[in-house]
Amino acid sequence: MEIIKVEHLKKDFIIYEKEPGLKGVIKSFYNAKKIIKKAVDDVSFTINQGEIIGYIGPNGAGKSTTIKMLTGILTPTSGEVKVDSVIPYQKRTLNAKKIGVVFGQRTQLWWDLPLIESFTVLKEIYEISDIDYKERLSYFSNLFGLDEFIKQPVRQLSLGQRMKADIVASLLHNPKILFLDEPTIGLDVIAKENIRKTLKDIHDKYQTTIILTTHDLADIEELCDRIMMIDQGKIIYDGSLETIKAKFGSKKIVCFTLKADSMMDLTVFDRLKKKDPDLIASIEDSKLTVVFNKLKIKVGDIITPVLAQTDVLDIDISDDHLENIIKAIYKNGF
C-alpha cells in the first residue's frame, strides 16, 4: 500500500552573493547578485507502507531538504508531495500526528525537565490514551532500559541515552512513518548496534515505515533493503541494495593474518597485475590485504602464492565495503 508519493518535487533557495571587502558589503545593500540554488531538482518516488528506505547522498545533496518537505517544515517550490494522503505543508498538525521525526543533532525533549515529564507532555500533545501510553512506555522501557535514566533531566543524559529518548518520543503516538536524520551520529559502536536492533524490533512490531538518512553505511546494510541515492538534488539510483552490490561490487578483499616477523615479497602479485592493473596489496602490522577484481582474478590465485611464501595464521575473505562502492558511484556515475 502506497503511503508516500512524491512527484516532480523541487526546492529552490535564493542566495545573495556579495563582492569581497567593504566595497562589496556596501554594494550588496543595493545590488546584490542573486543566485538560485536548486537543493531538490525534479525528484519523484513512491514508498509503500512498512518499507525501510535508506536515503543517502553527500553533504548538500538534498537529503535533509527532501525530509523537511515530507515533514511539512519546508514548502516546495513546485511539485507534489503526499504523506498518507496529506499534503504536509498544508496540514502540518494533521501530518505531525501521522509521523515521527528524529534529527540526530537536535532534540524534541525539554532540556531541564526529567525525561518522564517530557514523555507526559507529549502524551497530552498527541492525545494518547492512558492505556496506549502505558503499553508503549512499558514496551520502550524494556527495549531501551529507560528505567535507568527516565527520572534524570534531559540535559544530564549521555548522547546515547538522549538518542534513545528521542526515538521513544517520536514513537509514543505510534506514527505510521518515522523519519530518521543521522540517528546514530556521534554514538559508539555498542550504542549504534542497540539503536539498529531497536529499529528492527519497532518495524517488526508496528510495521512502521522508516526513512533513514545517514552517512554511516552500516546503518544501511543492517536495516535497509531499498536505497535511494541523491546527488546535486537529483535521484541517481532507486532500487535494492543487492542490485548495487551485484552491479558495482566487483572488488574482493582478502586479508591474511601473518605470523609475527614473517617475510612477504609483494612482487609475487606482479603477474596478477597484468590481469588486473588495479590490484592493491599492502602489509601493516602483520596484516596483508589484497584488493582485486573478482571478475578478473580468482581468490585461489591470490591465496596460493601467499601460502607458498609465508606462514599464515588466518584468512578473511569479503566483498568490497559498501562505502567504497557508494564513493565509486558518486565519482564515476552509473
C-alpha positions as CSV (number, residue, x, y, z in Angstrom):
1,M,0.0,0.0,0.0
2,E,1.4,3.4,-1.1
3,I,2.0,5.7,1.9
4,I,4.3,8.4,0.4
5,K,4.0,9.8,-3.1
6,V,6.4,12.5,-4.5
7,E,6.0,13.9,-8.0
8,H,8.4,16.3,-9.7
9,L,9.4,17.8,-6.3
10,K,11.6,20.9,-6.4
11,K,13.0,23.3,-3.8
12,D,15.0,26.4,-4.7
13,F,16.8,28.7,-2.3
14,I,17.8,32.2,-3.2
15,I,21.4,33.1,-2.2
16,Y,22.7,36.7,-2.4
17,E,26.4,36.8,-3.4
18,K,28.5,39.8,-2.4
19,E,31.8,41.0,-3.6
20,P,34.7,40.9,-1.1
21,G,35.7,43.8,1.1
22,L,33.9,46.8,2.5
23,K,33.0,48.0,-1.0
24,G,31.3,44.6,-1.6
25,V,29.3,44.9,1.6
26,I,28.1,48.4,0.7
27,K,27.3,47.4,-2.8
28,S,25.3,44.3,-1.6
29,F,22.8,46.6,0.1
30,Y,21.8,48.0,-3.2
31,N,22.7,45.5,-5.9
32,A,23.5,42.0,-4.6
33,K,23.9,39.3,-7.1
34,K,21.0,36.8,-6.8
35,I,21.8,33.1,-7.3
36,I,19.2,30.3,-7.3
37,K,20.4,27.1,-5.6
38,K,18.4,24.0,-6.7
39,A,18.5,22.0,-3.5
40,V,16.0,19.4,-4.8
41,D,15.6,19.2,-8.5
42,D,12.6,17.3,-10.0
43,V,12.5,14.4,-7.6
44,S,9.8,11.7,-7.9
45,F,9.3,8.4,-5.9
46,T,6.8,6.3,-4.0
47,I,7.2,4.5,-0.7
48,N,4.9,1.6,0.4
49,Q,3.8,1.1,3.9
50,G,6.2,-0.9,6.0
51,E,9.3,-0.2,3.9
52,I,12.6,0.8,5.4
53,I,14.3,3.2,3.0
54,G,17.9,4.3,3.1
55,Y,18.1,7.9,1.7
56,I,21.8,8.7,1.1
57,G,24.0,11.2,-0.6
58,P,26.9,13.5,0.1
59,N,26.6,16.7,2.2
60,G,24.5,19.3,0.3
61,A,22.9,16.7,-2.0
62,G,19.3,17.5,-0.9
63,K,18.6,14.7,1.6
64,S,17.6,16.9,4.6
65,T,15.7,19.3,2.3
66,T,13.6,16.4,1.0
67,I,12.9,15.2,4.5
68,K,11.9,18.7,5.6
69,M,9.4,18.9,2.8
70,L,8.0,15.5,3.7
71,T,7.6,16.5,7.3
72,G,6.0,19.8,6.4
73,I,8.8,22.0,7.7
74,L,9.5,23.4,4.2
75,T,7.1,24.3,1.4
76,P,8.2,23.0,-2.1
77,T,9.0,25.5,-4.8
78,S,6.9,23.2,-7.1
79,G,5.8,19.6,-7.5
80,E,3.5,17.5,-5.3
81,V,4.1,15.5,-2.1
82,K,1.6,13.4,-0.2
83,V,2.2,11.6,3.1
84,D,-0.6,9.2,3.9
85,S,-2.9,11.2,1.6
86,V,-2.0,14.5,3.4
87,I,-0.1,17.4,1.8
88,P,2.4,18.1,4.7
89,Y,2.9,21.8,4.4
90,Q,-0.8,22.5,4.0
91,K,-1.9,20.4,7.1
92,R,1.1,20.4,9.4
93,T,-0.8,19.5,12.5
94,L,-2.5,16.5,10.9
95,N,0.7,15.4,9.3
96,A,2.6,15.7,12.6
97,K,0.2,13.2,14.2
98,K,0.9,10.6,11.4
99,I,4.7,10.9,11.5
100,G,7.6,10.7,14.0
101,V,10.9,12.7,13.4
102,V,14.3,12.3,14.9
103,F,17.1,14.7,13.9
104,G,20.4,13.4,15.2
105,Q,21.8,16.8,16.1
106,R,18.6,18.2,17.7
107,T,16.2,17.1,20.4
108,Q,12.4,17.5,20.8
109,L,12.7,16.9,24.6
110,W,12.5,19.6,27.2
111,W,16.1,20.2,28.4
112,D,15.5,20.9,32.1
113,L,12.7,18.5,32.7
114,P,13.1,14.9,33.8
115,L,12.7,12.7,30.9
116,I,9.5,11.1,32.1
117,E,7.9,14.6,32.2
118,S,8.8,15.2,28.6
119,F,7.0,12.0,27.8
120,T,4.0,13.1,29.8
121,V,3.8,16.4,27.9
122,L,4.0,14.6,24.6
123,K,1.2,12.3,25.7
124,E,-1.1,15.3,26.1
125,I,0.1,17.0,22.9
126,Y,-0.7,13.9,20.9
127,E,-3.8,13.0,22.9
128,I,-2.6,9.5,23.6
129,S,-4.9,7.4,25.8
130,D,-3.8,6.2,29.2
131,I,-3.9,2.6,28.1
132,D,-1.9,3.2,25.0
133,Y,0.6,5.4,26.8
134,K,1.3,2.8,29.5
135,E,1.6,0.0,27.0
136,R,4.0,1.8,24.7
137,L,6.1,3.3,27.5
138,S,6.4,-0.2,29.1
139,Y,7.5,-1.6,25.7
140,F,10.1,1.0,25.1
141,S,11.4,0.9,28.7
142,N,12.1,-2.8,28.3
143,L,13.6,-2.3,24.9
144,F,15.9,0.6,25.9
145,G,16.3,0.2,29.6
146,L,14.7,3.6,30.2
147,D,14.3,3.0,33.9
148,E,18.0,3.7,34.5
149,F,17.6,7.3,33.4
150,I,14.0,8.2,32.9
151,K,13.9,10.4,36.1
152,Q,17.0,12.4,35.1
153,P,16.8,15.8,33.5
154,V,17.4,15.6,29.7
155,R,20.5,17.8,30.0
156,Q,22.2,15.2,32.1
157,L,21.7,12.3,29.7
158,S,24.6,10.9,27.6
159,L,24.3,11.2,23.8
160,G,23.3,7.6,23.5
161,Q,20.6,7.9,26.2
162,R,19.3,11.1,24.6
163,M,19.1,9.4,21.2
164,K,17.1,6.5,22.7
165,A,14.9,9.0,24.4
166,D,14.3,11.0,21.2
167,I,13.4,7.8,19.3
168,V,10.9,6.9,22.1
169,A,9.4,10.5,22.0
170,S,8.9,10.2,18.2
171,L,7.2,6.8,18.6
172,L,4.9,7.3,21.6
173,H,1.9,8.2,19.4
174,N,2.6,5.2,17.2
175,P,3.1,7.1,13.9
176,K,2.8,5.3,10.6
177,I,6.0,6.9,9.3
178,L,9.3,7.5,11.1
179,F,11.9,9.9,9.6
180,L,15.4,9.5,11.0
181,D,18.1,12.0,10.1
182,E,21.5,10.7,11.2
183,P,20.1,8.8,14.2
184,T,23.5,7.2,15.1
185,I,25.7,10.2,14.6
186,G,28.3,10.5,17.4
187,L,27.4,7.2,19.1
188,D,29.8,4.5,20.0
189,V,29.7,1.1,18.4
190,I,27.6,-0.6,21.1
191,A,25.1,2.3,21.2
192,K,24.8,2.2,17.4
193,E,24.1,-1.5,17.4
194,N,21.4,-1.0,20.1
195,I,19.7,1.7,18.1
196,R,19.7,-0.5,15.0
197,K,18.3,-3.5,16.9
198,T,15.6,-1.4,18.3
199,L,14.5,0.0,14.9
200,K,14.2,-3.6,13.6
201,D,12.1,-4.5,16.6
202,I,9.8,-1.5,16.2
203,H,9.4,-2.2,12.5
204,D,8.5,-5.8,13.2
205,K,6.1,-5.0,15.9
206,Y,4.3,-2.0,14.4
207,Q,5.2,-2.3,10.6
208,T,6.3,1.3,10.8
209,T,7.6,2.8,7.6
210,I,11.1,4.2,8.1
211,I,13.0,6.7,6.0
212,L,16.6,6.8,7.1
213,T,19.3,9.4,6.1
214,T,22.8,8.6,7.3
215,H,26.5,8.8,6.5
216,D,27.0,5.5,8.4
217,L,26.6,2.9,5.7
218,A,26.5,0.1,8.4
219,D,23.0,1.5,9.2
220,I,22.0,1.0,5.6
221,E,23.4,-2.5,5.3
222,E,21.8,-3.7,8.6
223,L,18.4,-2.0,8.2
224,C,17.5,-1.3,4.5
225,D,16.6,-3.4,1.5
226,R,16.0,-0.4,-0.7
227,I,18.1,2.6,-1.1
228,M,17.6,5.9,-2.8
229,M,20.7,7.9,-3.8
230,I,20.6,11.7,-4.3
231,D,23.3,13.9,-5.8
232,Q,23.0,17.6,-6.6
233,G,19.3,17.5,-5.9
234,K,18.5,14.6,-8.3
235,I,17.8,10.9,-7.6
236,I,20.5,8.9,-9.3
237,Y,19.5,5.5,-8.0
238,D,16.4,3.9,-6.5
239,G,16.5,0.2,-6.0
240,S,17.7,-2.7,-3.9
241,L,21.0,-2.8,-2.0
242,E,21.8,-6.2,-3.6
243,T,21.5,-4.8,-7.1
244,I,24.0,-2.1,-6.2
245,K,26.4,-4.7,-4.9
246,A,25.9,-7.0,-7.8
247,K,26.5,-4.3,-10.4
248,F,29.3,-2.3,-8.8
249,G,30.7,-4.7,-6.1
250,S,33.2,-6.4,-8.4
251,K,36.1,-6.0,-5.9
252,K,37.1,-8.7,-3.5
253,I,39.2,-8.2,-0.3
254,V,41.4,-11.0,1.1
255,C,43.1,-10.2,4.4
256,F,45.8,-12.5,5.7
257,T,47.0,-12.5,9.3
258,L,50.7,-13.4,9.1
259,K,52.9,-15.0,11.7
260,A,54.9,-12.4,13.6
261,D,58.2,-11.4,11.9
262,S,57.3,-13.4,8.8
263,M,58.5,-12.1,5.5
264,M,56.4,-11.4,2.4
265,D,57.6,-10.2,-1.0
266,L,54.8,-8.3,-2.7
267,T,56.3,-8.7,-6.1
268,V,54.6,-12.1,-6.1
269,F,51.5,-10.2,-7.3
270,D,53.1,-8.6,-10.3
271,R,52.0,-11.2,-12.7
272,L,48.4,-10.9,-11.5
273,K,48.5,-7.1,-12.0
274,K,48.7,-7.9,-15.7
275,K,45.2,-9.3,-15.4
276,D,44.0,-6.6,-13.0
277,P,46.1,-3.4,-13.1
278,D,44.0,-2.0,-10.2
279,L,45.1,-4.8,-7.8
280,I,46.4,-3.4,-4.5
281,A,48.5,-5.4,-2.0
282,S,49.7,-3.8,1.3
283,I,51.1,-5.0,4.6
284,E,50.6,-3.3,8.0
285,D,51.1,-4.9,11.5
286,S,51.4,-8.5,10.2
287,K,48.2,-7.9,8.1
288,L,48.4,-8.5,4.4
289,T,45.5,-7.0,2.5
290,V,44.9,-7.7,-1.2
291,V,42.1,-5.9,-3.1
292,F,41.3,-7.1,-6.6
293,N,38.6,-7.5,-9.2
294,K,36.9,-10.9,-8.7
295,L,35.8,-10.9,-12.3
296,K,39.4,-10.9,-13.5
297,I,41.2,-12.9,-10.8
298,K,40.2,-15.9,-8.7
299,V,40.5,-16.0,-4.9
300,G,42.7,-19.1,-5.2
301,D,45.2,-17.1,-7.4
302,I,45.7,-14.7,-4.5
303,I,45.9,-17.3,-1.7
304,T,48.2,-19.9,-3.3
305,P,51.3,-17.7,-3.7
306,V,50.9,-16.3,-0.2
307,L,50.7,-19.7,1.4
308,A,53.7,-20.9,-0.6
309,Q,55.9,-18.0,0.6
310,T,55.0,-17.3,4.3
311,D,53.2,-18.6,7.4
312,V,49.6,-17.6,7.6
313,L,47.6,-17.7,10.8
314,D,44.2,-16.7,9.5
315,I,42.4,-15.7,6.2
316,D,39.4,-13.4,5.9
317,I,37.6,-13.1,2.5
318,S,35.0,-10.4,2.0
319,D,33.3,-8.4,-0.8
320,D,34.1,-4.7,-1.2
321,H,32.8,-2.4,1.5
322,L,29.5,-0.6,0.7
323,E,31.2,2.7,1.5
324,N,33.8,2.2,-1.3
325,I,31.0,1.2,-3.8
326,I,29.0,4.3,-3.0
327,K,32.1,6.5,-3.3
328,A,32.8,5.0,-6.7
329,I,29.2,5.6,-7.9
330,Y,29.3,9.2,-6.9
331,K,32.7,9.7,-8.5
332,N,32.2,7.8,-11.8
333,G,28.4,7.7,-12.1
334,F,26.3,4.7,-13.2
